[in-house]
Amino acid sequence: MIGGSWFRRRARSEGRNVRRPLLGFTVLELLVVVTIFAIGSIAISATYINFTRLHRRASNAQQLAEEMRFITELITREIRNNRIEWALINNHFRGAVELLDEQDSRIRIVFTGNDTWCDPLEVDNCIIMSHAGEFGWTPITGKRINVVLFRAFYTPYEDPFTSVGLGSYPNDQQPRITFLIHAEYVADHPRESVSMEMQTTVSSRVYVR
């Protein structure tokens, strides 16, 4: 008669021979995990890059606004405190502001693409200014501020301070200049570049009559 001890020994022996499954990930599971991690890393990197570019673009826009404000105030002050040089105004739309100071010294503010002044600023076009007897040509636009357009419109069409005889004058309008500036900040990446446009009208406060 076979005792119960024999069955117990056989059960223990068979239990030792049973292969238990190993704990871990299958190849498919690893592939899914790696794919999710890669997608997450790419999304985080793209978000960081976009945030950095947005921050740089905002900083560039602020710098461009400050430069445009400086240029506008400078030109406004020169027009307000000096006279228009009517002898040079044969076309009322010009790419320059032509003025004379109280000593009849010429003041010129000109849009140019000359490499001598624009290359050091890392731009194609810039605005330069000269004041005869005081200083030569000097850029008034800052580094990386590329001027796309600069136009000045003069009114009236004739010098109101030049007599046409017997105390009469061509017109009674106060001389004024409307100027337009369209500029852009040249960034390292095109997405970080910004542009801005400003226009204003300024009357000369010099009364000759």
Backbone hydrogen bonds, N-H to C=O, Kabsch-Sander energy under -0.5 kcal/mol:
donor,donor_aa,acceptor,acceptor_aa,energy
3,G,1,M,-0.5
6,W,3,G,-0.7
7,F,3,G,-0.9
8,R,4,G,-1.9
9,R,5,S,-2.2
10,R,6,W,-2.3
11,A,7,F,-2.3
12,R,8,R,-2.2
13,S,9,R,-2.2
14,E,10,R,-2.8
15,G,11,A,-2.1
16,R,12,R,-1.6
17,N,13,S,-1.1
18,V,14,E,-0.7
18,V,15,G,-0.6
20,R,18,V,-0.6
30,L,26,T,-2.4
31,L,27,V,-2.3
32,V,28,L,-2.2
33,V,29,E,-2.3
34,V,30,L,-2.7
35,T,31,L,-2.2
36,I,32,V,-2.4
37,F,33,V,-2.5
38,A,34,V,-2.5
39,I,35,T,-2.5
40,G,36,I,-2.4
41,S,37,F,-2.4
42,I,38,A,-2.4
43,A,39,I,-2.4
44,I,40,G,-2.4
45,S,41,S,-2.6
46,A,42,I,-2.7
47,T,43,A,-2.2
48,Y,44,I,-2.2
49,I,45,S,-2.6
50,N,46,A,-2.6
51,F,47,T,-2.3
52,T,48,Y,-2.5
53,R,49,I,-2.6
54,L,50,N,-2.4
55,H,51,F,-2.3
56,R,52,T,-2.4
57,R,53,R,-2.7
58,A,54,L,-2.3
59,S,55,H,-2.2
60,N,56,R,-2.8
61,A,57,R,-2.5
62,Q,58,A,-2.0
63,Q,59,S,-2.2
64,L,60,N,-2.6
65,A,61,A,-2.4
66,E,62,Q,-2.1
67,E,63,Q,-2.2
68,M,64,L,-2.7
69,R,65,A,-2.3
70,F,66,E,-2.1
71,I,67,E,-2.6
72,T,68,M,-2.6
73,E,69,R,-2.4
74,L,70,F,-2.3
75,I,71,I,-2.6
76,T,72,T,-2.5
77,R,73,E,-2.3
78,E,74,L,-2.0
79,I,75,I,-2.5
80,R,76,T,-2.5
81,N,77,R,-1.9
82,N,78,E,-0.6
82,N,79,I,-0.7
83,R,100,L,-2.8
85,E,98,E,-1.8
86,W,84,I,-1.5
88,L,85,E,-1.7
89,I,86,W,-1.2
90,N,88,L,-1.6
94,R,92,H,-0.6
94,R,152,A,-2.7
97,V,109,I,-2.8
98,E,96,A,-0.6
99,L,97,V,-0.6
99,L,107,I,-2.8
100,L,83,R,-2.9
101,D,105,S,-2.2
104,D,101,D,-1.9
107,I,99,L,-2.6
108,R,130,S,-2.4
109,I,97,V,-2.0
110,V,128,I,-2.9
111,F,95,G,-2.2
112,T,126,C,-2.7
117,W,114,N,-0.9
118,C,114,N,-2.4
119,D,115,D,-1.5
121,L,118,C,-0.9
122,E,119,D,-2.0
123,V,118,C,-1.6
126,C,112,T,-2.7
128,I,110,V,-2.7
129,M,138,T,-2.4
130,S,108,R,-2.3
131,H,135,F,-2.1
132,A,106,R,-2.8
134,E,131,H,-2.5
135,F,131,H,-2.4
138,T,129,M,-2.1
140,I,127,I,-2.7
141,T,127,I,-0.9
144,R,121,L,-3.2
145,I,142,G,-1.6
146,N,144,R,-1.0
146,N,184,E,-2.6
147,V,125,N,-1.9
147,V,145,I,-0.6
148,V,146,N,-0.7
148,V,182,H,-2.3
149,L,182,H,-2.0
151,R,180,L,-1.9
152,A,94,R,-3.3
153,F,178,T,-3.0
154,Y,92,H,-1.8
155,T,176,R,-2.2
162,T,159,D,-1.1
163,S,161,F,-0.7
164,V,168,S,-2.6
165,G,168,S,-0.5
168,S,165,G,-1.6
176,R,155,T,-2.7
177,I,202,V,-2.7
178,T,153,F,-2.6
179,F,177,I,-0.6
179,F,200,T,-2.1
180,L,151,R,-2.7
181,I,198,M,-2.9
182,H,149,L,-2.7
183,A,181,I,-0.5
183,A,196,M,-2.5
184,E,146,N,-2.6
185,Y,194,V,-3.0
186,V,144,R,-2.7
186,V,184,E,-0.6
187,A,185,Y,-1.0
192,E,189,H,-2.0
193,S,190,P,-1.2
194,V,185,Y,-0.7
196,M,183,A,-2.9
198,M,181,I,-2.7
200,T,179,F,-1.7
202,V,177,I,-2.6
204,S,175,P,-2.4
205,R,80,R,-2.5
207,Y,205,R,-0.7
208,V,206,V,-0.6
